[in-house]
Amino acid sequence: MSESIDLIVPNIAEFNLRHPSQRFAPAVEKAFSDWGTGLADQCVFWSARRRVLVLPHGVDRLWLEDVHVALGQAVPPVVAPRPRSGLLLQDLLGDGRSLAALRGAVEGHERVRLIVWGATPGVYALAAAVRSWGCEVELEGTDEPHYWASLYLDSKQSCQDLAGYVPAVRVPKTFTVTCDVELEGAVRHLTASHGQAIAKSMFGVGGNGSAVVGVGRKALERFWSTAHREPFLQTYPLLVQEYVERAHDRGCPAVDLFIDDGGVRRIVLSSMTVDGHRFRDVAVGTESVTPDDGSRIRSVGHAMGASAHALGFRGWFCVDFLVTSAGELYVTEINARRSGAAHSIALLDLLGSPEELVARSFDTFPVALPAPVSYADGIRPLFQRLWEEGIRAYPTTVRGLTRSRPMIGLVTVGASEHQANEMAAGIRTALSKQDSGSRGLVTATE
């Protein structure tokens, strides 16, 4: 038996659809499956150790080779199960040929570290299968007896509950409603007393499942129209909160924590850019928030992580915040899983100076070229030139190039947030030109 190996499974769609109380129409489930498939390739950055990747069918092998060469890594084995359900783990467990390929990839390793987006029932089924092959399995995340804690903490209700246990946690004024009558009453009350309110599903993702409502009949009519179109808002209970305005000169800060048996082992600062209340991109690194905000959110995040640890939660855990113009700090959400900052965090570790660099990550970075766009012809030449110049910018997924509005995932790494932003701006300009030239981009030495 040789050293351990990481088994990486980006079960994003399964996680977003996992809660027993959530039932969606097939078209909505397909949208989540498509989204999870589109972002799954970002997991290639999650680990720099010996590893095997389980990826959705259709990964661009040229892109896969390119990013590994750019990072100075060998391309790991890839298992891509036959696509049937749109759920990666379910497809893997139902595909005997893929399971056999996976067994061959981990054979000869005494220990397998199972790394996933977040805990789902299929994770434990896969762990059992790997154990049956004679391997010891180390779960990076929550074990099966404490799975309930992962479900509970990922609900937005848990923020309200933890505020009663963790004195440092401040949350907006909230009503929990269980029917349309209560929803309308809570909305009318909060808009009358606070001007605006926001209704939230317990399990919304990336801003989906939230709707803001203002004062007046027309505002209320628009809210009901949104609520009836938004699948997440069609399942009670819902939260109705006072709408707290964030400071316009700040993003929305967050902390990603890693929790193991010994407690909170790591805290990483980040700041999200949002349009309204929907996620757009995230800056990762110490410089992404002000020193005062950083100190406060580290303290609150650590306290919340300690509470999660006491419940049996293990793995990556994210807490989102809001800072008002008066400097008040609110907790708005918990994500009991990896966050959109996960691949940036791992990339900063790989580059060796996580405290001195800032990464800017975009899940949906537009490519203003006629659709469909070829990675080999339309994207690759630009990034090859960037890498030759020592610029640390990487396409994190290229599956969106076939969409009617082509897009990629992108992460840029600079010595400052400004430099990372300038890199992204230069790439955006370059990707709007047929030649994908790199002229005008920020260089690695600036």
N, C-alpha and C positions, 0 to 999 in steps of 0.2 A: 504493500500500500504506500502511495506517495502522499504529498501534502494535500491540504484541503482545496476545494474548488468552490467557487460561487456559482449558484444557479439563479439566474436573474429572470424574473417573470413579471412584466409590466401589466398587471391585471387591472387596468384603469377602468374599463367599462364595467367589469364585474363589481368593482368597488362602488361605483356610482349608482349601480342598480341593485345593490345587495340588500337593502333594508326590507324586512318582511312586510312593513306597512305601506310600501311604495309599489303601486301597480300602474303601468303605463301602457298606452296603445302601442301596437307593434311599430308604427312609424316613429314614435318617440324613442323607443328602445333602440331602433336602428340608428337614429341620430347619435345616441350616446355611444353605440358600438363603433360607428364611423369615427367619432371624435377620439375615442380611446385608441383605435387603430392608428389614427393619424399621429398621435403623440407618443405611441409606444416606443418608437425607435430612440427616443431620448434616453432610454435606459442604458444605451451603450456607454454613457458617461458615468453611470452609478458606481462602478468599481474598476479599479486598475489591476486587480489581482487576477490570477488564473480563473477563468470563468467560462460558462456556456450560457448563451442567450436563447431564450424562447421568444421569438418575434412573430407577429402576424405575417401571414403569407404575403409575398410581394415586396419584400425589402429590396431596395436598390443596392446590389452588391458592389457596384463601383463606388457609390457614396460610402458604404460601410468600410471598404478598403481605404478610401481617401482619408476619412477622419481618423482612422487608427494609425495610418502612416504619419499624418500631421501631428499626432500626439506621441509618436514613437512607441506604439504598441503593436503587438501581433494581433491579427484578426482572430477572434475566438470562434469556436464552433457555434453554428446557429441551427436551431430546430424550429421549423415553421409548420405547425400542424395544419392539416387540411381545413380550410375555412367552412364552417357549417352554421354555427350559431351566432357568430360575431363576437363571442366571448372567448378570450384567448385560453384561459385555463380550462374551460369546459371543452373547447375543441381539442386541447392537448390530451386531456384525460379520456376522451372518446376516440382517440386516434392511436391504434396499436402500433402502427409503423413509426409514428413520431415518438411514442414512449420508448420503443426499442432503440431508436436513434439517441434519445436522451440517456438511456441506460448505458449505451456504448460510450457516450461523451463523459460520463462521471465514473465509469468503471476504472478501478485502480486507485480511487481516492477514498481514503478512510472517512473523511468528513465532508459533508456538503452543507454550505451555508446558503439557506434559501432566502433570497432577497426579492421582495415584491413591493408594489405600490402601496398596498394596505391589506389588512386582514380580511379574508373572505373564506367561506366554508371550503371552497376548492383548494385553498392553500394547504389545509390540513389533510385533505385527500391526497394531494400530491406528495406531501411529506411522508405519509404512510406508504405510498408506493415506493419512494426512494429508500425508505428504511427496509422495505422488503427485498431490496437488491443488496442488502448487507452494508449499507452506508449509515454512519451516524449523521443525523440531520440537526443542524443548528438553525433555529428560526431567528432571523434578525428582529422580527416583530413579536406581537402578542401571541402567547400560546393558547391552545384551544380552550382550556378551562376558564380563561379570562377574556374570551372573545366578546362577551357581553360588554366589557368595559370599552372596547373599541367601538362597538355600535353606539353605546350611550354617549361617549365623549364626542363623537362626530356629529351629534345632534346639536343644533343651535340652542336648544333648551339647556344644555349642560353649562353654557356660559352663565345663564341666570342662576343655576343651582350652585355653581362653584363660587359665585359672588357671596353666597351665604357662609362659605367655609374659608375663603381666602380673603382677608380684609382688604388687601391691596387691589382687588378686582373691582372695577367700576363698569357698570353696564347701563345702557339707556333705559329709561322707564318703559316697562313692557307689560302687555296683556297677552295671555295665552288663551286663544279662542278655539271653539270646537264646532262652530256652525256659522252659516251666513249671517244670521241675526246678530250673534256676538261680534263677528268680524265688522259688520257695518257700524255697530254701536261703538266699538273700540276706535275705529278709524275716525268717526265723527267727533268723539271725545278728544282724541289727541290732536286732530287738526284744529279744533276750536281752541285748545289750550296751548298748543305749541306751533301752530302754523302748518307743519307738514308731519306726515307719519310715513313709516315704511312697513309693509307687510312682508313676512319672510316664511318660506317653507322651512321645516326643521332640517331638510336635507338638500337644499339647493347647492348648485355647483357653479363657481366662477361668475357669480352674479345672477345666473339663472335661478328663478325661484324667489325673486325679490321684486317688489313694485312700490314706487314712491307715489304718494297721493297728497295733493294740496287742498286748499280751502275752496269751497264752492261746489255748486251742482255739477258743472262741467268737469271739474277735476275728479269728482267722485264717479261720474259716468266713465271717464277715461280709465280710472282705476279698475272698475268692474269689468270693462272690456279687456284690459290686460290680464286680470285675474282669471277670466274664463278662457283666455288663449294660452296661458302659462300652465303646463301640466303639473308642475310642482305645487302650484297654488290651489290645486283642486283636491288636495288630500289634507284633511285636518288631523291633528291640531296645527294651527298656524300661530306665529308670533306677530304682534302688532306693536311697534316701538315708536317712540318719539324720534323724529328724524334729526340727528345731531349733525350739524354742518361742520365739516373738517376744515382746517386751515388751508387756504388755497396755495400757500407757498410751501406746503409739505405734501409728500405722497402719503400713502397709508402704510405705516410701519408694521413689521411683523417679526416674529422670531421663530426659527426652526430649531427644535430641540431634539436631541437623541437621548432616549431613555433606555437604560439597561437594568439589570438586576440590582446594580448599586445605586441607581437613581439617575438624576439628570447629569449626563456626561458631557454634553456639548450644547452651546447656544450660538446660533448664527443669526446676525442681524440682516434685515432686508427692508425694502420699501417698494410697494406696488404702485403702479400708475393705473388709475381707473378712469373710465368714461362714465360719468354718473355713478353707478354702483357696480359696473361690470369691469372685470379684470382686463388689462391691456398688456402690461409687461411688468417686469420686476428687476430691480437692482439689488445685488447681493454683495455684502461686504460691510465692514465697520463704517466706512464713509457714507453709506447709503442713508443714514439717519444722523440727526444732530447729536452731539455728545450727551446733552441733557436727556433727549428722548431715548437714546440708546441705553443710558444707565437705568432709566425707569422701566423700559420694556424688558430689559434683562431681568430686573428684580421681579416684576410681575410674572413674566414668562417662567422663571425658575420656580416660583411658588405654585403656579398652575401645573407645571410639569411634575413637581413633587406630589401634588394631589392625584394626578393621573397615575404615577408610579404606585401610590398607595392602593389604587384600585386594581392593580395588576397589569396596567398597560405597559407595553414595551415597544420600542421602535421609534421611528420618526414621528414628530408631533409638531403641529404648527399653530401658533396663536396670532390672530390678526388684530390690529389696533386702529384707532382713530384718534388724532390729536386736533383739538379745536383751536381757534385763533387765540383763545384765552389760555392755551397750554394744558387744558384738561385732557386726561388720557382715559379712553374708553376701550374695553375689550369688546370686539364685535363678533368674533367667530373663532371656533376651534376646528381644526382639521386633524383627525386622528389617523394620519397617513403622511406619506411624502407630499410635498407641495410642489408648485411650479418652479420653486427655487432649487429643487433636488439636484438636477444635473449641473447647475451652476456651482453649487456647493462642492460637489465631487470634482468638478473641473478645476476649481481653485485649489483644492487639495492636491490634485495631480500636478499642477504647475508649481507647487511648493511654497507659495507665499500667500496663504489665504487671508492673512491680516493686512497685507500690503496692497492687495489688488481689489478691483471691483468688477463684477460681471454684470452685464445687462442682458436679460433673456427675454425673447419674444416667442410666444407659441405660434403666432400667426403673423408672419412678416411678409408684406405684399411684394410680389414680383411683377412689375408693370411691363410684361412682355406678352405677346399674343399667345393664347392658350391653344393646345397644351405645350408646356415648356419641357424640354429635355434637360435632365441634370447634366448629362455628359457635354452637351453643346452650349446650354444657356447659363449654367450655374458653375460648373466645375472650373472653367478657365479663370474666372475671377478669383475664386478661393485659392487655386494653385498659385496665382501671382501674389496673393496676400501672404500665404505661408512662406513663399520664397523671400518675401520682404520682412519676415519675422513678426507679422501682425497676427495676433491671437484672436481670430474670429472663426466660428465654425457653424456650418449648417447642421442643426440638430435633428431635423427630419425633412425629407423632401417628398413625402407622399402627396402633399397638397399641390404639386406642380401640374397635375392633370385636371384640376378643378377649373371651372369656367373663369374664376378669378384666381390665378395661380398664387401660391404662397409657399414659404418654407418656414421652418423653425430656425431661429438664429440666436447665438450667444456671442457677445463680444467681451473681451477682457482687457482692461486698461489699468494704468497706474492710478487713475482717478475715475470718478463717475463721469466727469466731463469728457475724458478721453474715450471711455467706453461708448458714450452717447454719440460722440463725433464719428467714431468708427461705424456705428450703426447707420448714421445719417449718410455717410459716404457710400456705404454698401447699398442703401436704398436708392441713391442716385444712380449708381453703377448698374443696378439691376433694372433700371428703366431704359437702358440703352441696349441696342441690339448687340454691341460688341462686348458688353459686360466688362469694360475696362476698369482699372483700379485707380486711375488718375484722380488726384484730389483727396484721397483717403488719408486719415491720420496715420502716421507711421509709428512703428514700435518705439522709436527713440524720442518722440515728443513728450 
